Amino acid sequence: MRLLKILSRIGVVLLIVVAVALLVRAVFNFSAGRRLAVAVAGLKAQGVALTAKDLAAVCPDADNAARLWKAAADILVVGKDDKGLLGRAFTDLVASKPLSPADRDAIEGVIARNREALVLMYLMADKPCFLYWDPGTSLAETLIPDAVEMISAARLMGFDARLRADEGDTAGAIDRIRRALGSTSKVAQEGTLITHLLAVAETRMLLRFLEDICRGRTIDDQTVLRLVADLEPGPWRERLARSISGERVFSLERGSAITGGSVRAPAGERPYNRLLYWLLRPVLKEEVRWQLEKLTRWERIARNPYYEQREFLKTDLASTEAFPWYFKLTGFQDGGAYGTFFLKNGQLEATFLAARTGLACRLYKSRRGQYP
């Protein structure tokens, strides 16, 4: 009898503890939800993109370079051995080593086999926009271009131009590199961070081909001036800002889906994980709000020169608003990696500026007879 009383008292205490915990959780969930709603409303009032539809630029099919890329990808034939060949040859090019006759013949064969795909990729430069994903779906559900395939295609365009220069057609080679750079710049403006980083990698690669083509060859002044205009780094800051805006959209979509219960969080589908993320819903809402505010700040600073971005990031990451430890309970990650994204864009900008300086020196020599 006494044991039953003890057990009943323990049961009552446990019920009270659970009730209090649920009440506290409900209060926190309500207050976190209100703060998130206020933050979203504030950003919406500023005209900030908050949905995939907001982010998507007006890009009719006839103007969409992604349609050309998809068509090119469907007929692109670059096997495992071809990728190894292109990678090895590019490494030699970076090291200023000449192409071996065997590699040259093999690359010419790959180019000939993919001529139709190359034509489609060069035509991408003429299109005003690139939108691979469907703006009618959330970013979390969108498809992205195959990175390995795109890198191989960029190398193929680079070697297509390089071999043309070796045949004596420097102007034609430069025109092909300019068109290839035009296509990667379209990819960079799509609005997702992964495609932006892919475009940055492709563009830096193509600039190495341009460097190799220009070295020791005569280039007329008008072509030099066109190249200097093409290599203006400013637009790439706006493209980075747009890709960070895409990350904000993705963060809000994913966070809203998880907190709304329509998508399970990273831990999986097990019943106890569902309970865990239900209990952690207030923390998830706080993190979504924190992510929105952080990414909005970073979108603004992305439009500044890299030296300003670097100093801002040092201050921002070290501030009292640094990544709270309890966000790690949800499976989300700190934003420190974003510093690397700014750095990659800064490296591309530095490459542009170095290339423009070299081209300006060539122009000076053409007009004055000597380098400055």
N, C-alpha and C positions, 0 to 999 in steps of 0.2 A: 504493500500500500504506500509506504513511504517512498519507495523507488518510483512509483507512478507519479507521485506529487513532484518529485525532483525532475522527472522527465517532462512533465507537463509545464513546469516552470521554465525549464531550459527551452522547450518549444515556444513558449510565449515570448521569451527574451529574443530568441532567434527571429520570430515573426516581427517583433518590434524593430530589431536591427535591420532586417530586410526592408520593412516598410519605410524606415528612416532613409536607408540607402537609396531606395527607389524615389523617394520624395526629393532628396538632394540631387539625384541624377536628373529628375524631371525639371527641377528649377534650373540647373546648369544647362540642360538641353534647350530649354526655352530661351534663356538669356543668350546663349551662344547662337541660337537660330536668329534671334532678333539682331544681334550684332552683325551676323553674316548678311541678313536681308538689308540692313542699313548700308553696309559696305557695297553690296551689289547695286542698290538703288543709286548710291553716290556715283559709282563708276558709270552706270547707265546714263545718268544725267550729264556726265562729261562727254558722252558720245563714244565711250571706250567699247571696243569689240568684246562681247561676252558670249557669243554663240558662233558656231561654225558658219552660219549664214551671214552674220555680221562681218566675219573675217574674210569671207570669200569675195574677191574682187569680181566686178562684172566682167565675165569672160565667156562670151558666146562661143559655141563650138568652132565657128569659122575662124576665130581669133586665138584659139587655144593651142599653144605649142605642145601641150601634153598629148593631144591626139596624134601629132606627128611622132612623138617619142614612143607612144604605145604601138603605132604601126611599125616603126623602125625596130622596136624590141621584138616584135613578132617574127621578123625575118632576119634578125641578127644571128649570125652563126659564128660564135667564138667559143670554141671548145676549151677543155682544160689545158691542153698542150698549147693552144693559141694564147691563152691568158698567161701561161708561164713564159712564152716567148716574148710577149709584149712587156711583161714585167721586167724580164732580164734586160731587154733592149733599152727600156726606159732607165734602168739603173746605170747602164753604160753611158747613156746620153747625159745623165746628171754628172757622171764622172768625166765627161768630155772624151769618152772613148768612141772611136768610129764604129759604125755598124759593120759586122763581119759580112762578107758576101753571102754566106749561107743564111744568116738572119735577115738580110735585106731581101733575098729571094722569097723567104718564107713569109715575111711581113707583106710583101707585094701580093702574094697569093691570098692572104687573109683579107687584104683591102679589096682585091678584085672580087672575091667571093661576097663581100658585103657592100659593094658599091651602091646598090639601091638603098640600103639602110643608111649609108653615109649621106646620100642626097637628102633624105628625109630629115636627118639630124641637122644638116646645114640650113635647111629651110626653117627650122625652129627659130632662128635669129630674126626672121621677118615677122614673127607673130608678136602681138603686144602683151600677151599674158601666158601663164602656165598654171593650170589647175588640174592636178592629177586626181584629187579626191572629189567625191560628190558633196557639194555644199548642203544637200538635203539631209545628210547624215551627220552624226556627231564625229568630232575628230578622233575619239576613242575607237570608232568603228571604221575609220578610213584606211585605205590601202596606201602604201608608199612605193615609190619606184625601187626596183632592185638595185641596191648600191653597187654590188660587184659588177653587174651588167653595165651600169652607167659609167663606172670607172674604166672598164674595158673599152667602152664606146669612146670615151674621151681620149684614151691612149691611141685608139685607132685613128681618130681625127687628127691627133697630133702627128702621128707617123705619116699619115696621108699628106699632110702639109710638108713635113720634113723631106720626104722623098721627092716631092715636087720641087722643092728648093734645090735639092741635089742635082736635079735634072736641068737646072738653070732658070727655072721660072720662079724667081724670088717674089715677084708681085703676086702671082697666083697663090703661092704658099702662104704669104701674109694674109691674103684675103680669106683663105680657108681658116686660118687661126682666128681671125677677127670674127668670122661667122660662128666658129666653135665657142668663142668667148661670149658671143651674143646669146647662144643657146643656154650656156650655164648661168648667165645672169638672169634669164627668165626663170629657171628652176629655183634660184635663190629667193625669188620674190613670192613664192607660193604661199608662205605663211606658216610653215611647220619647221621646227628647229632641225629635225633630222635631214630634211631636204636642203635646208640652208647650209648645213655643215658639209653635206655631200657636194653641193655646188662650189663651196669654198675649196674643197680638196681638188675638184676637177679644174677649177680656175687656176690654182697655183701650179698644177701639173701642166696646163696649157701654156702658162707663162714661161715655163722651162723650155718648152718647144719653141716658143717665140724668141727667147734669148738665143737658142742654138741657131735658129734660122737667120737672125739678124747679124750674128757674129761674123765679121769678115766679108759681108756681102754689101753691095751698093744698094741703097734704098733712096728713092726720090723724096724730095722734101714734102710733097703733098701726102704721101703715104705715111711719113713720119708724123706729120701733124694729125692725121686721122687716128694713128695709134695713140698719140698723146691724149686725144679726146676720149678714146675708148677706155683708157686706163685711169679715168677719174675715179678715185676711191670713195668719194662722198656717197653715191647711191647705195653702196654696200652697207653703210651704217643704217640707212632706212630699211634695207632688207633684213638686217639683223633685228631691228626694232620690231618689224612685222612678225618675224619668227618667234620672238619673245611674247608678242601679243597672242600668237597661236598657242604657246605654252599656257598662257593665262586661261584661254578658252578651254584647253584640254583639262587643266586643273579644276576649273569650275564644273565642267561636265562630269568628270570622273568623281569628284567629291560629292556632287549633288546626287549622282546615281548611287553611290555607296551609302550616303547618309539617308537617302530615300528608301533604301532597302531593295532597289531594283537590280543592283549589281553587288555581288559579294566582294569583300575587300581581299587584299593579297593573300591572306592566310588560307583561303580555300572555302569549300562548300560544307565542311563538317558541321554538324549541329552546334557543337560548343563554340565553333568560330563565329557562327551567326549570332549567338548570344554575346560573345565577347565584343563584336563590333557594334551590336545594339547598345551595350553598356558604354562603349567608347564613342558613341555618336556625338556627344558634346565636344569631345576632343577633336574629332574629325571636322566638325563645323568650324572650330577655332583655327584648325590648320588651314582649311580652305580659305578662310578670311585672311590669314597671315600670308598665304601664298599669293592671293590676289593683290594685296597691297605691295608685297615685295616685287612681284613681276611687273606691276604697273610702274613702280619706281625705276626698275631696271630697263623697261621699255623706253622711258624718257632718256636715261643716261646713254642708251645705245646709240643715240643720234649724235653724241659728242665724240671728239677725237679720242683715241685709245688712252693717251696719257691722262686724260680727265676721267675716263672710265675706270682706269686702274686705281686712281686715288679714291674715287667714290666707293668702289667695291671694298677697299681696305677699311674705310670708315663704316660702311654699311654692314659688313659682315662682323665687325668688332663691336657694333653698337649694342645697346641694351635689348634691341629687338632681335638679337641673334637667335638661331634655331632652338626653340625650347626642347628640353630633353624628353618631355612626355610625348612629343609628336612621334618619337621613334616607336612608341607602342603600336601605332597604326600601320607601320610598315612603310611609311613614306620616308623620303631621304632629304637630307640637308641640301640647300641650294648652292653649296660651295663650288660644285662642279661648273656652275655658270661662269665662274672666272675663266675657266678654260675656253668657253665659247667666245667670250670677249677677246681673249688672247689670240685665238685662231683668226678671228676677223681682223685683229690688229696686225697679225703677221701678214695677212693678205694685203692690207692697206700699205704696210711697209714695202712689200714686193712691188705693188703698183707704183709707189713713189720712187723707188730705186730705178724701176724700168723707165719711168717718165724722165727722170734725171739723165739717165744714159741716152735716151732718145733726144732730149734737149741738147745734150753735148754734141751729138751727131749733127743736129740741125745747125748748131753754132759753127761747127767746123765746116759744114757745107757752105755757109755764107761768109765766114771769116778766114777760112783756110787753115785754121788750127783750133785745137781744143781750148776751152777757157781755162 
